[in-house]
Amino acid sequence: LVGRVNDKFESGGPGWPPLAESTLRGRRKGGKGAEILKDTGRLAGSIEPFSGADYAEAATDVEYAVYHVSDEPREVIPKRDFMDVLDDDALDEAAETIIGFLTGEL
């Protein structure tokens, strides 16, 4: 899961709204080379695995992360859900990993 979240950061979404002109003007170097949710590296670098006996997840302790993934109505910060990584491929990969672990193949 952490790898999938990291892949989402590296690919810049996909499908995330572009940075606003006002945001680009305020970024270092006048917006040149600005990367969505990656400029400082704080959020992207904070993704850690978190798991227990019956769950596994990717998590962050960065307090402003919630503003990017929330389904709440928004006017300023567009939704850029970097945690939206559970698709059929991710679930198949998880199932293969679990089966491999249980059968001793991993």
Biopython code that builds the backbone (N, CA, C, O; Angstrom):
import numpy as np
from Bio.PDB.StructureBuilder import StructureBuilder

atoms = [
    (1, "LEU", "N", (0.817, -1.201, 0.000)),
    (1, "LEU", "CA", (0.000, 0.000, 0.000)),
    (1, "LEU", "C", (0.857, 1.260, 0.000)),
    (1, "LEU", "O", (0.570, 2.219, -0.717)),
    (2, "VAL", "N", (1.907, 1.247, 0.809)),
    (2, "VAL", "CA", (2.803, 2.406, 0.836)),
    (2, "VAL", "C", (3.425, 2.623, -0.537)),
    (2, "VAL", "O", (3.532, 3.757, -1.004)),
    (3, "GLY", "N", (3.834, 1.535, -1.181)),
    (3, "GLY", "CA", (4.403, 1.643, -2.526)),
    (3, "GLY", "C", (3.419, 2.225, -3.521)),
    (3, "GLY", "O", (3.799, 3.016, -4.383)),
    (4, "ARG", "N", (2.171, 1.844, -3.408)),
    (4, "ARG", "CA", (1.146, 2.373, -4.311)),
    (4, "ARG", "C", (0.896, 3.866, -4.055)),
    (4, "ARG", "O", (0.706, 4.633, -4.999)),
    (5, "VAL", "N", (0.896, 4.272, -2.797)),
    (5, "VAL", "CA", (0.742, 5.697, -2.483)),
    (5, "VAL", "C", (1.949, 6.460, -3.030)),
    (5, "VAL", "O", (1.794, 7.524, -3.628)),
    (6, "ASN", "N", (3.146, 5.918, -2.824)),
    (6, "ASN", "CA", (4.349, 6.574, -3.347)),
    (6, "ASN", "C", (4.298, 6.689, -4.871)),
    (6, "ASN", "O", (4.702, 7.706, -5.432)),
    (7, "ASP", "N", (3.801, 5.646, -5.537)),
    (7, "ASP", "CA", (3.647, 5.698, -6.997)),
    (7, "ASP", "C", (2.695, 6.819, -7.402)),
    (7, "ASP", "O", (2.908, 7.485, -8.415)),
    (8, "LYS", "N", (1.656, 7.023, -6.618)),
    (8, "LYS", "CA", (0.688, 8.081, -6.916)),
    (8, "LYS", "C", (1.358, 9.456, -6.827)),
    (8, "LYS", "O", (1.132, 10.322, -7.672)),
    (9, "PHE", "N", (2.183, 9.643, -5.792)),
    (9, "PHE", "CA", (2.924, 10.905, -5.684)),
    (9, "PHE", "C", (3.863, 11.076, -6.880)),
    (9, "PHE", "O", (3.922, 12.153, -7.472)),
    (10, "GLU", "N", (4.585, 10.034, -7.233)),
    (10, "GLU", "CA", (5.556, 10.112, -8.329)),
    (10, "GLU", "C", (4.902, 10.430, -9.663)),
    (10, "GLU", "O", (5.477, 11.143, -10.485)),
    (11, "SER", "N", (3.695, 9.901, -9.883)),
    (11, "SER", "CA", (3.019, 10.113, -11.164)),
    (11, "SER", "C", (2.264, 11.437, -11.205)),
    (11, "SER", "O", (1.750, 11.829, -12.252)),
    (12, "GLY", "N", (2.197, 12.130, -10.061)),
    (12, "GLY", "CA", (1.486, 13.408, -10.032)),
    (12, "GLY", "C", (-0.011, 13.240, -10.133)),
    (12, "GLY", "O", (-0.692, 14.085, -10.716)),
    (13, "GLY", "N", (-0.518, 12.200, -9.595)),
    (13, "GLY", "CA", (-1.962, 11.966, -9.620)),
    (13, "GLY", "C", (-2.262, 10.523, -9.941)),
    (13, "GLY", "O", (-2.242, 9.712, -9.015)),
    (14, "PRO", "N", (-2.526, 10.147, -11.107)),
    (14, "PRO", "CA", (-2.993, 10.971, -12.237)),
    (14, "PRO", "C", (-4.425, 11.438, -11.995)),
    (14, "PRO", "O", (-5.144, 10.897, -11.155)),
    (15, "GLY", "N", (-4.810, 12.441, -12.741)),
    (15, "GLY", "CA", (-6.154, 12.979, -12.618)),
    (15, "GLY", "C", (-6.300, 14.076, -11.592)),
    (15, "GLY", "O", (-7.393, 14.617, -11.420)),
    (16, "TRP", "N", (-5.218, 14.420, -10.901)),
    (16, "TRP", "CA", (-5.306, 15.513, -9.947)),
    (16, "TRP", "C", (-5.427, 16.830, -10.690)),
    (16, "TRP", "O", (-4.820, 17.004, -11.747)),
    (17, "PRO", "N", (-6.211, 17.766, -10.145)),
    (17, "PRO", "CA", (-6.282, 19.085, -10.765)),
    (17, "PRO", "C", (-4.904, 19.752, -10.735)),
    (17, "PRO", "O", (-4.154, 19.570, -9.777)),
    (18, "PRO", "N", (-4.570, 20.510, -11.759)),
    (18, "PRO", "CA", (-3.266, 21.197, -11.763)),
    (18, "PRO", "C", (-3.212, 22.257, -10.665)),
    (18, "PRO", "O", (-4.238, 22.671, -10.125)),
    (19, "LEU", "N", (-1.998, 22.680, -10.352)),
    (19, "LEU", "CA", (-1.829, 23.752, -9.366)),
    (19, "LEU", "C", (-2.395, 25.049, -9.918)),
    (19, "LEU", "O", (-2.264, 25.337, -11.107)),
    (20, "ALA", "N", (-3.025, 25.828, -9.051)),
    (20, "ALA", "CA", (-3.571, 27.128, -9.439)),
    (20, "ALA", "C", (-2.430, 28.092, -9.729)),
    (20, "ALA", "O", (-1.332, 27.953, -9.190)),
    (21, "GLU", "N", (-2.700, 29.066, -10.581)),
    (21, "GLU", "CA", (-1.685, 30.084, -10.895)),
    (21, "GLU", "C", (-1.213, 30.794, -9.631)),
    (21, "GLU", "O", (-0.027, 31.093, -9.490)),
    (22, "SER", "N", (-2.137, 31.063, -8.713)),
    (22, "SER", "CA", (-1.758, 31.740, -7.466)),
    (22, "SER", "C", (-0.808, 30.874, -6.644)),
    (22, "SER", "O", (0.094, 31.393, -5.986)),
    (23, "THR", "N", (-1.002, 29.578, -6.677)),
    (23, "THR", "CA", (-0.119, 28.661, -5.959)),
    (23, "THR", "C", (1.250, 28.648, -6.614)),
    (23, "THR", "O", (2.275, 28.691, -5.933)),
    (24, "LEU", "N", (1.263, 28.589, -7.932)),
    (24, "LEU", "CA", (2.541, 28.566, -8.656)),
    (24, "LEU", "C", (3.351, 29.826, -8.399)),
    (24, "LEU", "O", (4.570, 29.759, -8.241)),
    (25, "ARG", "N", (2.686, 30.971, -8.354)),
    (25, "ARG", "CA", (3.400, 32.232, -8.096)),
    (25, "ARG", "C", (4.030, 32.243, -6.716)),
    (25, "ARG", "O", (5.084, 32.850, -6.525)),
    (26, "GLY", "N", (3.402, 31.580, -5.747)),
    (26, "GLY", "CA", (3.897, 31.582, -4.381)),
    (26, "GLY", "C", (4.967, 30.533, -4.107)),
    (26, "GLY", "O", (5.574, 30.534, -3.037)),
    (27, "ARG", "N", (5.199, 29.650, -5.050)),
    (27, "ARG", "CA", (6.170, 28.571, -4.834)),
    (27, "ARG", "C", (7.589, 29.053, -5.074)),
    (27, "ARG", "O", (7.833, 30.064, -5.733)),
    (28, "ARG", "N", (8.520, 28.284, -4.509)),
    (28, "ARG", "CA", (9.931, 28.576, -4.736)),
    (28, "ARG", "C", (10.216, 28.634, -6.236)),
    (28, "ARG", "O", (9.566, 27.946, -7.023)),
    (29, "LYS", "N", (11.154, 29.428, -6.613)),
    (29, "LYS", "CA", (11.576, 29.570, -8.008)),
    (29, "LYS", "C", (10.431, 30.002, -8.923)),
    (29, "LYS", "O", (10.437, 29.687, -10.113)),
    (30, "GLY", "N", (9.464, 30.711, -8.382)),
    (30, "GLY", "CA", (8.371, 31.206, -9.197)),
    (30, "GLY", "C", (7.509, 30.113, -9.796)),
    (30, "GLY", "O", (6.873, 30.329, -10.828)),
    (31, "GLY", "N", (7.474, 28.957, -9.181)),
    (31, "GLY", "CA", (6.627, 27.875, -9.659)),
    (31, "GLY", "C", (7.298, 26.926, -10.616)),
    (31, "GLY", "O", (6.710, 25.912, -10.992)),
    (32, "LYS", "N", (8.522, 27.231, -11.024)),
    (32, "LYS", "CA", (9.220, 26.348, -11.961)),
    (32, "LYS", "C", (9.551, 25.037, -11.274)),
    (32, "LYS", "O", (10.160, 25.019, -10.205)),
    (33, "GLY", "N", (9.147, 23.947, -11.894)),
    (33, "GLY", "CA", (9.416, 22.634, -11.346)),
    (33, "GLY", "C", (8.540, 22.259, -10.168)),
    (33, "GLY", "O", (8.798, 21.256, -9.503)),
    (34, "ALA", "N", (7.501, 23.052, -9.894)),
    (34, "ALA", "CA", (6.608, 22.751, -8.779)),
    (34, "ALA", "C", (5.911, 21.422, -9.021)),
    (34, "ALA", "O", (5.390, 21.166, -10.107)),
    (35, "GLU", "N", (5.910, 20.588, -8.005)),
    (35, "GLU", "CA", (5.269, 19.292, -8.102)),
    (35, "GLU", "C", (4.135, 19.214, -7.088)),
    (35, "GLU", "O", (4.314, 19.542, -5.915)),
    (36, "ILE", "N", (2.978, 18.779, -7.546)),
    (36, "ILE", "CA", (1.798, 18.721, -6.693)),
    (36, "ILE", "C", (2.044, 17.801, -5.502)),
    (36, "ILE", "O", (2.412, 16.637, -5.663)),
    (37, "LEU", "N", (1.836, 18.338, -4.313)),
    (37, "LEU", "CA", (1.970, 17.645, -3.032)),
    (37, "LEU", "C", (3.374, 17.096, -2.759)),
    (37, "LEU", "O", (3.553, 16.266, -1.867)),
    (38, "LYS", "N", (4.368, 17.556, -3.524)),
    (38, "LYS", "CA", (5.715, 17.020, -3.330)),
    (38, "LYS", "C", (6.781, 18.080, -3.129)),
    (38, "LYS", "O", (7.929, 17.727, -2.861)),
    (39, "ASP", "N", (6.468, 19.338, -3.244)),
    (39, "ASP", "CA", (7.499, 20.374, -3.227)),
    (39, "ASP", "C", (8.433, 20.307, -2.026)),
    (39, "ASP", "O", (9.651, 20.367, -2.190)),
    (40, "THR", "N", (7.886, 20.186, -0.835)),
    (40, "THR", "CA", (8.755, 20.130, 0.345)),
    (40, "THR", "C", (9.155, 18.703, 0.680)),
    (40, "THR", "O", (10.150, 18.485, 1.371)),
    (41, "GLY", "N", (8.394, 17.736, 0.202)),
    (41, "GLY", "CA", (8.674, 16.337, 0.488)),
    (41, "GLY", "C", (8.123, 15.879, 1.830)),
    (41, "GLY", "O", (8.208, 14.698, 2.167)),
    (42, "ARG", "N", (7.560, 16.802, 2.594)),
    (42, "ARG", "CA", (7.073, 16.449, 3.931)),
    (42, "ARG", "C", (5.933, 15.430, 3.863)),
    (42, "ARG", "O", (5.988, 14.400, 4.535)),
    (43, "LEU", "N", (4.910, 15.705, 3.066)),
    (43, "LEU", "CA", (3.763, 14.805, 2.992)),
    (43, "LEU", "C", (4.144, 13.498, 2.312)),
    (43, "LEU", "O", (3.879, 12.421, 2.845)),
    (44, "ALA", "N", (4.756, 13.583, 1.156)),
    (44, "ALA", "CA", (5.125, 12.365, 0.423)),
    (44, "ALA", "C", (6.075, 11.490, 1.228)),
    (44, "ALA", "O", (6.005, 10.264, 1.146)),
    (45, "GLY", "N", (6.953, 12.097, 1.995)),
    (45, "GLY", "CA", (7.917, 11.336, 2.784)),
    (45, "GLY", "C", (7.372, 10.801, 4.093)),
    (45, "GLY", "O", (8.062, 10.072, 4.805)),
    (46, "SER", "N", (6.135, 11.160, 4.414)),
    (46, "SER", "CA", (5.570, 10.766, 5.701)),
    (46, "SER", "C", (4.754, 9.477, 5.637)),
    (46, "SER", "O", (4.300, 8.994, 6.674)),
    (47, "ILE", "N", (4.560, 8.920, 4.471)),
    (47, "ILE", "CA", (3.694, 7.746, 4.320)),
    (47, "ILE", "C", (4.402, 6.519, 4.899)),
    (47, "ILE", "O", (5.503, 6.161, 4.482)),
    (48, "GLU", "N", (3.748, 5.895, 5.858)),
    (48, "GLU", "CA", (4.317, 4.744, 6.562)),
    (48, "GLU", "C", (3.304, 3.602, 6.601)),
    (48, "GLU", "O", (2.098, 3.843, 6.565)),
    (49, "PRO", "N", (3.790, 2.353, 6.676)),
    (49, "PRO", "CA", (2.863, 1.236, 6.840)),
    (49, "PRO", "C", (2.344, 1.184, 8.272)),
    (49, "PRO", "O", (3.056, 1.530, 9.215)),
    (50, "PHE", "N", (1.121, 0.757, 8.419)),
    (50, "PHE", "CA", (0.498, 0.613, 9.722)),
    (50, "PHE", "C", (-0.374, -0.625, 9.634)),
    (50, "PHE", "O", (-1.228, -0.714, 8.752)),
    (51, "SER", "N", (-0.177, -1.582, 10.534)),
    (51, "SER", "CA", (-0.937, -2.823, 10.418)),
    (51, "SER", "C", (-1.129, -3.491, 11.766)),
    (51, "SER", "O", (-0.470, -3.172, 12.756)),
    (52, "GLY", "N", (-2.051, -4.420, 11.759)),
    (52, "GLY", "CA", (-2.348, -5.230, 12.937)),
    (52, "GLY", "C", (-2.736, -6.614, 12.470)),
    (52, "GLY", "O", (-2.541, -6.953, 11.303)),
    (53, "ALA", "N", (-3.273, -7.403, 13.347)),
    (53, "ALA", "CA", (-3.617, -8.791, 13.034)),
    (53, "ALA", "C", (-4.640, -8.907, 11.903)),
    (53, "ALA", "O", (-4.629, -9.888, 11.160)),
    (54, "ASP", "N", (-5.514, -7.925, 11.768)),
    (54, "ASP", "CA", (-6.570, -8.047, 10.763)),
    (54, "ASP", "C", (-6.718, -6.813, 9.866)),
    (54, "ASP", "O", (-7.777, -6.598, 9.275)),
    (55, "TYR", "N", (-5.659, -6.006, 9.765)),
    (55, "TYR", "CA", (-5.728, -4.843, 8.875)),
    (55, "TYR", "C", (-4.327, -4.416, 8.454)),
    (55, "TYR", "O", (-3.332, -4.711, 9.116)),
    (56, "ALA", "N", (-4.291, -3.725, 7.354)),
    (56, "ALA", "CA", (-3.048, -3.111, 6.872)),
    (56, "ALA", "C", (-3.439, -1.833, 6.150)),
    (56, "ALA", "O", (-4.447, -1.785, 5.445)),
    (57, "GLU", "N", (-2.630, -0.801, 6.335)),
    (57, "GLU", "CA", (-2.924, 0.461, 5.670)),
    (57, "GLU", "C", (-1.659, 1.290, 5.519)),
    (57, "GLU", "O", (-0.643, 1.046, 6.169)),
    (58, "ALA", "N", (-1.757, 2.259, 4.654)),
    (58, "ALA", "CA", (-0.729, 3.286, 4.542)),
    (58, "ALA", "C", (-1.264, 4.477, 5.332)),
    (58, "ALA", "O", (-2.449, 4.795, 5.240)),
    (59, "ALA", "N", (-0.413, 5.130, 6.099)),
    (59, "ALA", "CA", (-0.876, 6.212, 6.959)),
    (59, "ALA", "C", (0.130, 7.358, 6.958)),
    (59, "ALA", "O", (1.284, 7.195, 6.561)),
    (60, "THR", "N", (-0.332, 8.515, 7.409)),
    (60, "THR", "CA", (0.527, 9.678, 7.573)),
    (60, "THR", "C", (0.138, 10.395, 8.856)),
    (60, "THR", "O", (-1.015, 10.347, 9.283)),
    (61, "ASP", "N", (1.110, 11.059, 9.465)),
    (61, "ASP", "CA", (0.811, 11.871, 10.640)),
    (61, "ASP", "C", (0.865, 13.363, 10.312)),
    (61, "ASP", "O", (0.839, 14.204, 11.212)),
    (62, "VAL", "N", (0.938, 13.686, 9.025)),
    (62, "VAL", "CA", (0.955, 15.094, 8.608)),
    (62, "VAL", "C", (-0.467, 15.643, 8.735)),
    (62, "VAL", "O", (-1.398, 15.163, 8.089)),
    (63, "GLU", "N", (-0.604, 16.648, 9.572)),
    (63, "GLU", "CA", (-1.923, 17.141, 9.944)),
    (63, "GLU", "C", (-2.742, 17.703, 8.779)),
    (63, "GLU", "O", (-3.971, 17.627, 8.813)),
    (64, "TYR", "N", (-2.109, 18.255, 7.765)),
    (64, "TYR", "CA", (-2.873, 18.851, 6.668)),
    (64, "TYR", "C", (-3.263, 17.843, 5.592)),
    (64, "TYR", "O", (-3.944, 18.210, 4.634)),
    (65, "ALA", "N", (-2.858, 16.606, 5.722)),
    (65, "ALA", "CA", (-3.188, 15.585, 4.714)),
    (65, "ALA", "C", (-4.693, 15.422, 4.539)),
    (65, "ALA", "O", (-5.172, 15.201, 3.427)),
    (66, "VAL", "N", (-5.429, 15.531, 5.625)),
    (66, "VAL", "CA", (-6.876, 15.329, 5.575)),
    (66, "VAL", "C", (-7.554, 16.282, 4.590)),
    (66, "VAL", "O", (-8.578, 15.929, 4.006)),
    (67, "TYR", "N", (-7.010, 17.468, 4.397)),
    (67, "TYR", "CA", (-7.621, 18.440, 3.497)),
    (67, "TYR", "C", (-7.507, 18.023, 2.033)),
    (67, "TYR", "O", (-8.247, 18.524, 1.186)),
    (68, "HIS", "N", (-6.606, 17.130, 1.739)),
    (68, "HIS", "CA", (-6.424, 16.675, 0.359)),
    (68, "HIS", "C", (-7.244, 15.432, 0.038)),
    (68, "HIS", "O", (-7.511, 15.160, -1.133)),
    (69, "VAL", "N", (-7.646, 14.679, 1.047)),
    (69, "VAL", "CA", (-8.339, 13.411, 0.806)),
    (69, "VAL", "C", (-9.805, 13.422, 1.244)),
    (69, "VAL", "O", (-10.544, 12.494, 0.916)),
    (70, "SER", "N", (-10.228, 14.420, 1.956)),
    (70, "SER", "CA", (-11.582, 14.492, 2.488)),
    (70, "SER", "C", (-12.621, 14.653, 1.379)),
    (70, "SER", "O", (-12.362, 15.272, 0.347)),
    (71, "ASP", "N", (-13.799, 14.083, 1.615)),
    (71, "ASP", "CA", (-14.921, 14.256, 0.695)),
    (71, "ASP", "C", (-15.777, 15.466, 1.045)),
    (71, "ASP", "O", (-16.806, 15.701, 0.412)),
    (72, "GLU", "N", (-15.362, 16.236, 2.045)),
    (72, "GLU", "CA", (-16.099, 17.432, 2.431)),
    (72, "GLU", "C", (-16.143, 18.430, 1.271)),
    (72, "GLU", "O", (-15.219, 18.488, 0.460)),
    (73, "PRO", "N", (-17.230, 19.217, 1.198)),
    (73, "PRO", "CA", (-17.290, 20.244, 0.149)),
    (73, "PRO", "C", (-16.077, 21.171, 0.253)),
    (73, "PRO", "O", (-15.595, 21.456, 1.349)),
    (74, "ARG", "N", (-15.600, 21.629, -0.879)),
    (74, "ARG", "CA", (-14.390, 22.440, -0.880)),
    (74, "ARG", "C", (-14.507, 23.605, -1.843)),
    (74, "ARG", "O", (-15.195, 23.531, -2.861)),
    (75, "GLU", "N", (-13.821, 24.676, -1.498)),
    (75, "GLU", "CA", (-13.788, 25.855, -2.356)),
    (75, "GLU", "C", (-12.361, 26.273, -2.677)),
    (75, "GLU", "O", (-12.119, 26.922, -3.695)),
    (76, "VAL", "N", (-11.416, 25.907, -1.821)),
    (76, "VAL", "CA", (-10.046, 26.385, -2.009)),
    (76, "VAL", "C", (-9.108, 25.252, -2.404)),
    (76, "VAL", "O", (-8.471, 25.320, -3.456)),
    (77, "ILE", "N", (-9.013, 24.236, -1.598)),
    (77, "ILE", "CA", (-8.059, 23.152, -1.851)),
    (77, "ILE", "C", (-8.770, 22.042, -2.611)),
    (77, "ILE", "O", (-9.705, 21.436, -2.086)),
    (78, "PRO", "N", (-8.341, 21.768, -3.839)),
    (78, "PRO", "CA", (-8.984, 20.691, -4.596)),
    (78, "PRO", "C", (-8.621, 19.326, -4.027)),
    (78, "PRO", "O", (-7.563, 19.150, -3.423)),
    (79, "LYS", "N", (-9.510, 18.371, -4.229)),
    (79, "LYS", "CA", (-9.252, 17.013, -3.751)),
    (79, "LYS", "C", (-8.163, 16.380, -4.604)),
    (79, "LYS", "O", (-8.254, 16.338, -5.831)),
    (80, "ARG", "N", (-7.135, 15.890, -3.929)),
    (80, "ARG", "CA", (-6.047, 15.147, -4.569)),
    (80, "ARG", "C", (-5.781, 13.945, -3.666)),
    (80, "ARG", "O", (-4.854, 13.955, -2.856)),
    (81, "ASP", "N", (-6.598, 12.922, -3.816)),
    (81, "ASP", "CA", (-6.592, 11.794, -2.891)),
    (81, "ASP", "C", (-5.443, 10.838, -3.196)),
    (81, "ASP", "O", (-5.580, 9.921, -4.005)),
    (82, "PHE", "N", (-4.334, 11.063, -2.549)),
    (82, "PHE", "CA", (-3.145, 10.228, -2.727)),
    (82, "PHE", "C", (-3.311, 8.865, -2.062)),
    (82, "PHE", "O", (-2.530, 7.951, -2.327)),
    (83, "MET", "N", (-4.312, 8.718, -1.208)),
    (83, "MET", "CA", (-4.561, 7.443, -0.534)),
    (83, "MET", "C", (-5.535, 6.549, -1.300)),
    (83, "MET", "O", (-5.784, 5.419, -0.879)),
    (84, "ASP", "N", (-6.080, 7.019, -2.390)),
    (84, "ASP", "CA", (-7.033, 6.245, -3.177)),
    (84, "ASP", "C", (-6.265, 5.268, -4.077)),
    (84, "ASP", "O", (-6.054, 5.529, -5.261)),
    (85, "VAL", "N", (-5.855, 4.148, -3.494)),
    (85, "VAL", "CA", (-5.012, 3.188, -4.225)),
    (85, "VAL", "C", (-5.577, 1.777, -4.244)),
    (85, "VAL", "O", (-5.001, 0.887, -4.870)),
    (86, "LEU", "N", (-6.703, 1.563, -3.563)),
    (86, "LEU", "CA", (-7.262, 0.207, -3.526)),
    (86, "LEU", "C", (-8.139, -0.035, -4.750)),
    (86, "LEU", "O", (-9.291, 0.395, -4.812)),
    (87, "ASP", "N", (-7.571, -0.721, -5.699)),
    (87, "ASP", "CA", (-8.312, -1.150, -6.876)),
    (87, "ASP", "C", (-8.192, -2.665, -6.972)),
    (87, "ASP", "O", (-7.601, -3.295, -6.095)),
    (88, "ASP", "N", (-8.739, -3.251, -8.015)),
    (88, "ASP", "CA", (-8.698, -4.708, -8.154)),
    (88, "ASP", "C", (-7.268, -5.235, -8.197)),
    (88, "ASP", "O", (-6.979, -6.287, -7.627)),
    (89, "ASP", "N", (-6.374, -4.517, -8.865)),
    (89, "ASP", "CA", (-4.976, -4.956, -8.931)),
    (89, "ASP", "C", (-4.330, -4.973, -7.543)),
    (89, "ASP", "O", (-3.599, -5.906, -7.209)),
    (90, "ALA", "N", (-4.597, -3.956, -6.747)),
    (90, "ALA", "CA", (-4.033, -3.894, -5.396)),
    (90, "ALA", "C", (-4.572, -5.032, -4.537)),
    (90, "ALA", "O", (-3.827, -5.647, -3.774)),
    (91, "LEU", "N", (-5.853, -5.305, -4.661)),
    (91, "LEU", "CA", (-6.442, -6.392, -3.873)),
    (91, "LEU", "C", (-5.916, -7.751, -4.324)),
    (91, "LEU", "O", (-5.662, -8.621, -3.492)),
    (92, "ASP", "N", (-5.750, -7.943, -5.636)),
    (92, "ASP", "CA", (-5.178, -9.197, -6.152)),
    (92, "ASP", "C", (-3.741, -9.379, -5.653)),
    (92, "ASP", "O", (-3.351, -10.475, -5.252)),
    (93, "GLU", "N", (-2.968, -8.307, -5.681)),
    (93, "GLU", "CA", (-1.578, -8.364, -5.216)),
    (93, "GLU", "C", (-1.526, -8.706, -3.722)),
    (93, "GLU", "O", (-0.685, -9.495, -3.291)),
    (94, "ALA", "N", (-2.423, -8.112, -2.943)),
    (94, "ALA", "CA", (-2.473, -8.412, -1.506)),
    (94, "ALA", "C", (-2.842, -9.875, -1.276)),
    (94, "ALA", "O", (-2.252, -10.544, -0.428)),
    (95, "ALA", "N", (-3.813, -10.364, -2.028)),
    (95, "ALA", "CA", (-4.224, -11.764, -1.874)),
    (95, "ALA", "C", (-3.074, -12.706, -2.223)),
    (95, "ALA", "O", (-2.851, -13.697, -1.527)),
    (96, "GLU", "N", (-2.346, -12.402, -3.295)),
    (96, "GLU", "CA", (-1.199, -13.233, -3.683)),
    (96, "GLU", "C", (-0.121, -13.214, -2.599)),
    (96, "GLU", "O", (0.487, -14.246, -2.311)),
    (97, "THR", "N", (0.115, -12.065, -2.006)),
    (97, "THR", "CA", (1.108, -11.952, -0.941)),
    (97, "THR", "C", (0.696, -12.781, 0.273)),
    (97, "THR", "O", (1.511, -13.500, 0.851)),
    (98, "ILE", "N", (-0.556, -12.675, 0.644)),
    (98, "ILE", "CA", (-1.045, -13.440, 1.806)),
    (98, "ILE", "C", (-0.960, -14.941, 1.533)),
    (98, "ILE", "O", (-0.511, -15.703, 2.389)),
    (99, "ILE", "N", (-1.385, -15.362, 0.360)),
    (99, "ILE", "CA", (-1.328, -16.777, 0.005)),
    (99, "ILE", "C", (0.120, -17.261, -0.012)),
    (99, "ILE", "O", (0.423, -18.344, 0.489)),
    (100, "GLY", "N", (1.007, -16.462, -0.585)),
    (100, "GLY", "CA", (2.421, -16.824, -0.614)),
    (100, "GLY", "C", (3.008, -16.952, 0.768)),
    (100, "GLY", "O", (3.823, -17.841, 1.015)),
    (101, "PHE", "N", (2.612, -16.086, 1.669)),
    (101, "PHE", "CA", (3.090, -16.148, 3.047)),
    (101, "PHE", "C", (2.568, -17.400, 3.743)),
    (101, "PHE", "O", (3.315, -18.094, 4.434)),
    (102, "LEU", "N", (1.275, -17.683, 3.555)),
    (102, "LEU", "CA", (0.668, -18.842, 4.228)),
    (102, "LEU", "C", (1.183, -20.170, 3.685)),
    (102, "LEU", "O", (1.256, -21.155, 4.418)),
    (103, "THR", "N", (1.540, -20.199, 2.405)),
    (103, "THR", "CA", (2.034, -21.450, 1.812)),
    (103, "THR", "C", (3.545, -21.589, 1.915)),
    (103, "THR", "O", (4.102, -22.615, 1.522)),
    (104, "GLY", "N", (4.210, -20.574, 2.435)),
    (104, "GLY", "CA", (5.653, -20.629, 2.582)),
    (104, "GLY", "C", (6.422, -20.296, 1.317)),
    (104, "GLY", "O", (7.638, -20.484, 1.277)),
    (105, "GLU", "N", (5.758, -19.810, 0.293)),
    (105, "GLU", "CA", (6.426, -19.448, -0.952)),
    (105, "GLU", "C", (7.125, -18.103, -0.860)),
    (105, "GLU", "O", (7.967, -17.788, -1.701)),
    (106, "LEU", "N", (6.794, -17.315, 0.134)),
    (106, "LEU", "CA", (7.459, -16.006, 0.311)),
    (106, "LEU", "C", (8.315, -16.000, 1.546)),
    (106, "LEU", "O", (8.947, -14.990, 1.854)),
]
sb = StructureBuilder()
sb.init_structure("model")
sb.init_model(0)
sb.init_chain("A")
sb.init_seg("    ")
for serial, (resi, resn, name, xyz) in enumerate(atoms, 1):
    if name == "N":
        sb.init_residue(resn, " ", resi, " ")
    sb.init_atom(name, np.array(xyz, "f"), 0.0, 1.0, " ", f" {name:<3s}", serial, name[0])
structure = sb.get_structure()
